[in-house]
Amino acid sequence: MSKKIAILGAGESGVGAALLAQKKGMDTFLSDSGKIKEKYAQVLSNTGIAYEEGKHSTDRILCADEIVKSPGIPETVPLIKQAVAKGIPVISEIEFAARYTNAKKICITGSNGKTTTTLLTYHILKNAGLNVGLAGNVGKSFAQQVAENDFDWYVLEVSSFQLDNMYDFKAEIAILTNITPDHLDRYNHDFSLYVDSKFRIIRNQTGNDAFICNLDDEVTAAELTRRDIAAKQYPFSYAGIPGLTAAFVQENKLTITINNDPFTMTLEELALQGRHNIYNSMAASIAAKLTDIRKESIKQSLSDFQNVEHRLEHVARIHGIDFINDSKATNVNSTWFALESIDKPAIWIAGGVDKGNDYSKLFELVKGKVKAIICLGVDNSLIIEAFADKVDAIYETRSAEQAVMQAYTIAKTGDVVLLSPACASFDLFENYEDRGEQFKKAVRGL
């Protein structure tokens, strides 16, 4: 009798898991309580996978031998609680997919920088000629890639939500970029639970595996002293600690030193500029060096990489006003980096779904750099309360077009209009990409 598998959520990961389950001969049923996007519904129909939308047929789901849960569904949902009470294993798509591949995995998590680091690592490996796939939170789902390809390596961006339902999965190379408060609404507003979730990236690692981490991140550095870490550690730090750090900056040069075989390149040669991007370049370089890629190949890829969309993306200069799309900044720390990188008077567009943000970290930067704040959200009360006495003016808007027009009205030549929301996008937009695209469209319409 074939194994019964229920998949909850018909997004990228859910549909990918369904394709893999079907390929492995399982009795597959996919359920989504909302409306399924046309492109995913078409895939399910074309492949003959049983599915439903707009509801969860509890009886059918709770008959499954195992449930694969979309990362967007919290553990607190009654259906998940019922499944757990009934003893049905609830796992993530990465856990499910990893069972069916022998490929080695470089897995990147962190509050900020993980997408850029993932794409940069993939770029280096691909350019070096490795048979490598890109999956997880970027590109296609891991499960779909496993169903359709036979890669030797995967570079996976992994969120805390994906890690929460990971049990036997193992990263041969794990990268933790940093940990700052984010998604606290999903962790009972308890930062320690979120930290624990991020550190699941090293779960099941052995002494033959590698853990790459940022010593300049205070939370990570403190956790390293508390945790028993089996993997070989490759920490990086801007200033560096002799004999300890695998990557550091000295005399305006990035140095990567692994197995007593160092290489350097000037910071100007890096495609990604700014301190946060130097950290991303360090992490990706260490991972690449651990796969035995030649130094010259790594250096070439570090110098010709194209940055990720919606992350400090320069959209246009109109009448001397620069418009920057940083829609991917969905937490305070990302926005801190964005504001810190700007050296002109800023009009800051912020807001959306607050995830338990502590805005105090931004106070000094905002007082020094921001002329006005334009709120782009349904409920802007927390931003208004936090910054009312920090800037001269705060405006409220309900669309990207309104926000851009308001910014353009008050901006002067030499100013920067920065969309860096520090919040999730789901109140007014489909996702951060949609928010960024609407912002860019509005700017180009001026």
N, C-alpha and C positions, 0 to 999 in steps of 0.2 A: 504494500500500500504506500502510495507516495506521501511525502511529508506535506502537511498543510501549513501554509504560511500566509499570514495576514499582514498587509502593509498599510500603514496609516499615513495619509498625506500623499497627494499626487503632484508634488513639485519635482524638481530635478532629481533629488535623491530617491524619492519614493518610486518614481517611474523607472529609474535605473535599477533599483532593487527588484522591481517586478520583472523586468527583462531578464535579469540574472537568474531569478528564482524559476522562471518559466524555462529558461535554457537548461537548468539543472533538473528538469522534470518534476518540479514541485506543483502541488495543487495550490495555485496562486490566486489570492483575492486582494484587490486594492480598494481602499475606502477613504473618501475625503468628505469631510463635513461641509465644505464649501463648494463653490463651482470650480471645476477643473478647467485650466487654460486649454484653449483650442488645440495648441500644438501637442500637448500631452495627451489629451483625449483621443486625438488622431492616432498617436503611437499605440495607445492601449487597444483601440478598435482594430487597427491594422494587424496587430499581433495576436488578437483573440484573447487578451488577458481579461478575466472577469473583473469588473469594477463598478463602483457606485459613486455618486456625488450628491451633495446636499444633505447627507445623513450618514450615520454609522449604524449598520445592522449588527447590534450588539451580540445577538445569539450566534451569528455566523463568525464574527471576529473572535469570540471567546471559545470557539471550537478549534482554533488554530493550535498547532504544536509550538509555534513561535511567532512573535510579532516584531516586525521591523518598523520603528517609529521615526517619523520625520523629526529633524532637530528642532523644528519650530513648535512642536507640541510639548507643553510642560508635563512634568511627572504628576502634577496635581489634578490633571483632567480625570473625571470619574472613571472613564473607560480604562485608562491606564491603571488606576488603582484597583479596579475589578480584576484586570488581567493578572496583576502582581499577586493579589489575594488568592487567585485561582492557581497560582504557581506556573503561569505561562511566562517563559522568558521574554523580556522586552529588550531588544537590542537596537543599536544604530546601524545605519547602512554601511559605515566603514567596517564595523565588526563583521557584518554579514559578508561583505565583498572580500575581505582579507582571507577568508577560508578557502577561496577558490583561485588564489594566485600564489606563485612562488617568487614573485618579484620582490626586490628589496624596496623599502619605502623610506623616503625622506619626508618627515612630517613636521609641519610648521604650525605652531600656535602662538598666541600672544594677544594682548589687548590692542596693540597697534603695530603696524608694519608687516603683518603676516602675509597680506596679499602681495605686496611689493617683493618681499623676500622669497615667496613661493615662485612668483613669475621670474625673478632674477635667477634663482637656483635652476629652474627648468631651462631657462635661456642658456645658461652656462653648459648644462649637461647635453642639451640638444645640439648646441654648436660644436661640442666636442665629439659628436657622433654616437653618443649612447642611445640605446633603444629605450626611450623614456616616455612616459605618459604624464599628463598634468590633470589633476582631478581634485575632488573635495569641494571646497567652497568656491573654487574658480573652475571655469570650463565645465566639462561634462561630469556627471557623478562618477565616483569611484566604481560603483557596481556596474554601471553601463560600460565603462572602459574595460573592466575585467571580463564582461560578457562578450565584448566585441574584439578585443585585442589580446596580444601576448607580449607584453612589455617586460624588459628585464628590471627596469626601475620605474617607480612612481614618485613624483613630487606632489605631496598632498597638503593643501591648506585645510587645517582642522580646527573647528570652533569648539568652545567649551561645551556647547550643547551636544555636539557629536561625540565628544570624549565621555560625557556623562553615562552613555549607554555602551561603552566600550569595555570589554572584559578580558578577552584572550588576544585581542589585536596587539601587535607590537611594531614599533618604529625601529628600524635598524639605525637610522640617524634621526634624532629628535632635536628640533630647534624651538626654544622658548624665547621670543623676542623681548617681552617685558610683561609685567602685570600691573595694570592700574584699574581702579574701580570702573566696572562696566556690567551691564545686564544684571544689576543687583536686584532688579524686580523679580528675576527668575531664581534668585538665591536667598530669598527671605531677607533681603537687605543685609546679609551677613557676608562681609568681604572674605572671611576665612573660607567659606564654602566655595566661593568663586576661585580662590587661590588653589584649593584642593582639586577643583575641577581642571584647572590648567595643568597642574602637575601630574594628571593622569597620562600626559604625553610620554612619561618615562615608565609607565606601567609595563611590566613583563620584560623590561630590558635586562640584559646580562652584561657581563664584563667585556663581551665581544662587540657591544653596541656603543653608540656615541651620543652624548648629550651636549648640545651647543647652547650656551646661555649668556645673558648679558649681566656682567658683574656690576655695571653702573646702575642697574635697576635695583633700587633699595629692597623692594619686596622679594625679588628673586634671590638676591644676595643673602638676605636674612633666612629664607627658606632653605638654602643650601646647607646652612649650619644645623638645621633641625632634622633634615631628612636623610635617610639611608639610601644613597643613590648607587645602584649597581653598575651602571654604564660608565665608560671612560668619559671624563668631563673635558670639554674644550671651551672654556669661558673666553669672552672677549670684553674689552674695556677701552674706552677712548684713550685714557692716559697709560693704561697697561701696567701690569705688575710683572717684573722680570721673573722668568722661569715658570710663570703661572698662566698668563694669558696667551691664547693662540692667535689673537689679532689685536692690534692697537695702532694708535697714530703717534708718530714721532717726527718732528721737524717737517711737518706738512706732508708726511708720507704715510700711506696705509701699509702696515706690515702684517703679513700672514706668516706665521711660523709653526709648522707642524713637522714632527719627526726630524727636527734639526735641519729642515730644508726651507729656509725663509725666502719669501719674495716680497718686493715692495713696488708700489706705484704712487705717484703724486696724487693728492686729492683732486687737483684740477683735471686729471685724466679720467676720473670717475664720471660716468654718465649721470649718476644720481647725486645731486648736490644737497647740502644741508646736513647737520649733525645726525638727524634721525635716519637719513638715508645712508650715512656712513656706517651706522650700526647694521642696517639691512645688508649692505655690501660685505661687511665683515662676516655675518652669519652665513650668507650664501657662499662666500669664498671658502670658508672652513669646510662646509659640507662638500663642496666640489673637490677640494683637495683630498678629502677622505675617500673619494671615489677614484683617486689616482689620476685625475685629469691634469694635463701638463700646465705648468705655470703660465706659459705664453698664451695658451687657450683661455685660461681664466681671466687674464688681464685684458685680452681682446674683448671678451664678453662683458666685462665690467665697464668697458669704455663705450660700447655701442648699443647698450640696452635702451629700449624705449619705455618710458615710465607708464604706469597704470593710469587709465582714464578715471576721472572724478577724484583724483588725489593731487591737490595743488596744481591743477591744470589751468594754464593761462588760456583764456577763451578769446579775449579781444582787448584792444586799446581803442577807446572811442573818445575823441576830443581830449586826449591826454589822461583819461581815466582807465586804469587797468581793472579788468574783471577776471576773478579767479574762482574756479569751480573746485571746491574741496568737499563735495557732497558726501564723500566716503567717510568724512570725519563724523562718526556717530557717537563719539564720547568726548569727554572733557580733555583727556590727554592728547588726542589727535588735534583738537582745536588749539591747544597750547602750542604744539609744534608749528601749526599754521601761522598763528599770530606772532610767534617768536621769529619766524622766518621773514616777516614783512618789515621793510624799513621805510615805509611811507605812511601818511595818515590813512587810517582804514575806516571804511563803513562796513560793519560786520553784520551779515545776515545769519541769524541763528534761530534755533527752536525746532519743535517737532514733538515727538513722544519722549518725555523725560524718563530716564531709566534709573532714577535715584542719584542724580548728578550732584557733586560737590563743586559749585562754581567758584569757590574761594581761591582755587589755584590760578584762576584767570584774572583775578582782580588787578594785580600789579600791571600785567600786560595790557589789559583793557584801559586802565587809567592812563597809561603812557602812550598808547597807540591808536585807540579807537575814538573816532569823533561822534559816531552815532551807531545805535543798534537797531536793526530792522528785524522784528520777530516774524518768523514764517512758521505758523503753527496754529492749531485750534485753541489750545490753552497755553498762553504765554506768561501766566502769572508768576511762575518760579523765576523766569529770566528777568522779568520786570522787577520783581522784589530784590533779586540779587544785585542788579546793576543800576538801579534807579539813581543812586548817588555817585555812580562811577563815570557816567557819560552825560553829555549835554542834552541828548535827545534819544528817545526810544519810540519807534513806530510799530504798529501791528499790521500785518498783511495776511491774506489767506490764499495767495497763489504766487508762483514764481514770477509771473508777469508783473503783479502788483509790487512785489519786493524789488525787482530790478528797476521798475519805473520810479519807485520812491527813492532808491539809492541814486539813480541817475539825476534825479531832481535836486538832491542836496549835495552831490559830489562836485568837487572842483578839479581842475587840471592838476595832475600830480598825486591824486588820491588813488586808493585801491578799494575796490568793492569785493569783499571776500565772502563767499558762501562757505561757511564752515560750521555746520549746525550744532555739533556737540550732542545731537539727539537722533533718535530713530526717525524714520520718515513716514510711518504707516498711518498717520492721521490725515495727511493730505495727498500722499503719493503711494505708488505701488511698492517702491523700494528706493534705496539711495540712488540707484542708476536713473530711475525715472525722475527723481528730484533734480539730479545733475543735468539730465537731458533737457528738462523743461527750463531750467535756469539758462542753459546755453542758447536755447531757442529764443528765449526772451531777450537775452543780450544781443543776439544777432538781428533781432527785430527792431532794435533802437534806431 
